[in-house]
Amino acid sequence: MPGRNSLSHLIDGIKGNRFAVFGRAGMDMFADPVGVKSERADMFRADLGGSSANICAGLVKLGSQASLITSVSDDAVGRFCLNKLHHYGVDTSFIRVVGGEYRMSLAVYESCIEDFQNVIYRNGAVDFQVTEDDMDRVDYGRFSAAISAGTVFAAEPSRSATFRAFDNARKAGLPVIFDIDYRPYSWPSAQVAADVLSRAGEASDMIVGNDEEFGFMAGGIEKGFHKACDLAEKPGRIVIYKMGEKGAVTLTDGQEIHTGIYPVTAVKPNGAGDSFMAGLLASIAAGHSLEQAVLRGSACASIVVSKPGCAPAMPTTEDLDAFLASHPGPTAAG
């Protein structure tokens, strides 16, 4: 096996195309039809949501295998989410059902860019109830890489449990992929979040985030790129610094790879990061170069923001290839 700190270790793990994904599932309810504000909607559509569940659905649609490791509530909404995970082909073998008053995450939003509203209900969130014992029950030998979204670190016991999962993954020889995914409403304070997310970044082999997230970790948005560069100094690590309309910079082993985006008419902003991650990893697994994989991830993000919903908007490989064949992009790198 290649050395733990080698780039080939990370790439080979991704090419194994079997992903253990830590983090939440939830229910999304989005106003129907497109363009209607939530407060004026007569109808809402319901589907799978939650950043890690979205990544799983996106990966499976693109031909990868993905297993979500989380906990869900022992109620109708928890069962709805499990059924939707099954619908998208996501493995649920390591999901624990939790009774009592803990509840699934709920997002209520609209397909309307102007003054976009996304109301998140996270009171008594069941996904924060994942324990170290849950992580020890995972069969890491079934997977080739591990993925975590940052939200799992916002509260205990899931914070300690996910650091335990990182340790278990490393012992099993799996590279760790980290989506910073900073959501202020989930954290007790900005300082705790910056400290914990920085610790998670240091423990990871690939780190993906936007300029605001890296800036937050660094103590100021103007320091974000420097923070990304510092993290990328570790041999064998890949850091992807996303800048919205300006594209992205991929940092690894002394290289800076600048890539643009695929402009579309967006109907909402959410789901882009989850789709980017799925497209990036599935494209590396399919043998594309790192630069092409980042571009394909960017195309996936564009596809998702142009359609209602998150998990249902994730493209298949055929959808992605058709989009790339018909789109004049990408833009020049910023």
HUZI-V703971 format. One record per residue. N is the residue number from 0. BURIAL is + if it has 16 or more other C-alpha atoms within 10 Angstrom, else -. D_LAST is the distance of its C-alpha to the last C-alpha in whole Angstrom. Layout:
BEGIN
n->(N;N)
burial->(BURIAL;BURIAL)
d_last->(D_LAST;D_LAST)
END
This chain:
BEGIN
n->(0;1;2;3;4;5;6;7;8;9;10;11;12;13;14;15;16;17;18;19;20;21;22;23;24;25;26;27;28;29;30;31;32;33;34;35;36;37;38;39;40;41;42;43;44;45;46;47;48;49;50;51;52;53;54;55;56;57;58;59;60;61;62;63;64;65;66;67;68;69;70;71;72;73;74;75;76;77;78;79;80;81;82;83;84;85;86;87;88;89;90;91;92;93;94;95;96;97;98;99;100;101;102;103;104;105;106;107;108;109;110;111;112;113;114;115;116;117;118;119;120;121;122;123;124;125;126;127;128;129;130;131;132;133;134;135;136;137;138;139;140;141;142;143;144;145;146;147;148;149;150;151;152;153;154;155;156;157;158;159;160;161;162;163;164;165;166;167;168;169;170;171;172;173;174;175;176;177;178;179;180;181;182;183;184;185;186;187;188;189;190;191;192;193;194;195;196;197;198;199;200;201;202;203;204;205;206;207;208;209;210;211;212;213;214;215;216;217;218;219;220;221;222;223;224;225;226;227;228;229;230;231;232;233;234;235;236;237;238;239;240;241;242;243;244;245;246;247;248;249;250;251;252;253;254;255;256;257;258;259;260;261;262;263;264;265;266;267;268;269;270;271;272;273;274;275;276;277;278;279;280;281;282;283;284;285;286;287;288;289;290;291;292;293;294;295;296;297;298;299;300;301;302;303;304;305;306;307;308;309;310;311;312;313;314;315;316;317;318;319;320;321;322;323;324;325;326;327;328;329;330;331;332;333)
burial->(-;-;-;+;-;-;+;-;+;+;+;+;+;+;+;+;+;+;+;+;+;+;+;+;+;+;+;+;+;+;+;+;+;-;+;+;+;+;-;-;-;-;-;+;-;-;+;+;+;+;+;+;+;+;+;+;+;+;+;+;+;+;-;+;+;+;+;+;+;+;+;+;+;+;+;-;+;+;-;+;+;+;-;+;+;-;-;+;+;+;+;+;-;+;+;+;+;+;-;-;-;+;+;+;+;+;+;+;+;+;+;+;+;-;-;-;+;+;-;-;-;+;-;-;+;+;+;+;+;+;+;+;-;+;+;-;-;+;-;+;-;-;+;+;+;+;+;+;+;+;+;+;+;+;+;-;+;+;+;+;+;+;+;+;+;+;+;+;+;+;-;+;+;+;+;+;+;+;+;+;+;+;-;-;-;+;+;-;-;-;-;-;+;+;-;+;+;+;-;+;+;+;+;+;+;+;+;+;+;+;+;+;+;+;+;+;+;+;-;-;+;-;+;+;+;-;+;+;+;-;+;+;-;+;-;+;+;+;+;+;+;+;+;-;-;-;+;+;+;+;+;+;-;-;-;-;-;+;+;+;+;+;+;-;-;+;+;+;+;+;+;+;+;+;+;+;+;+;+;+;+;+;+;+;+;+;-;-;-;+;+;-;+;+;+;+;+;+;+;+;+;+;+;+;+;+;+;+;+;+;+;+;+;+;+;+;+;-;-;+;-;-;+;+;-;-;-;-;-;+;-;-;-;-)
d_last->(37;34;34;33;30;29;26;28;30;27;26;30;30;27;29;32;31;33;31;33;31;32;32;33;34;34;35;33;35;33;34;35;34;31;30;33;33;34;37;38;38;41;40;37;36;37;35;33;31;30;27;28;31;28;26;29;30;26;27;31;30;28;31;30;33;33;35;35;36;37;40;41;44;47;47;46;42;42;44;42;39;40;41;38;37;39;38;35;37;36;38;40;42;41;41;44;45;46;49;50;47;44;42;39;35;35;32;33;30;30;28;26;23;25;26;26;28;29;32;32;36;36;39;41;38;40;37;38;41;40;42;42;45;43;40;43;44;41;42;39;40;39;36;33;31;30;28;28;26;26;29;32;32;32;36;39;40;37;35;38;38;35;35;38;36;34;37;38;35;35;39;39;36;33;29;28;25;24;22;22;22;23;26;27;30;32;32;35;33;29;31;32;29;27;30;30;26;26;29;28;25;27;29;26;25;22;20;18;16;14;13;16;18;17;18;21;22;22;23;21;17;16;18;16;14;17;19;16;17;21;21;20;22;25;26;25;23;19;17;14;12;10;8;10;8;4;6;8;9;12;15;18;21;19;16;12;11;7;7;7;9;13;13;17;20;20;23;23;20;22;22;19;18;22;21;18;20;23;21;19;23;25;22;23;26;27;26;22;20;18;15;16;18;14;13;17;17;14;16;19;17;17;20;22;20;22;25;28;28;27;29;30;27;26;25;28;27;28;26;23;24;25;22;20;23;22;19;17;14;11;8;6;4;0)
END
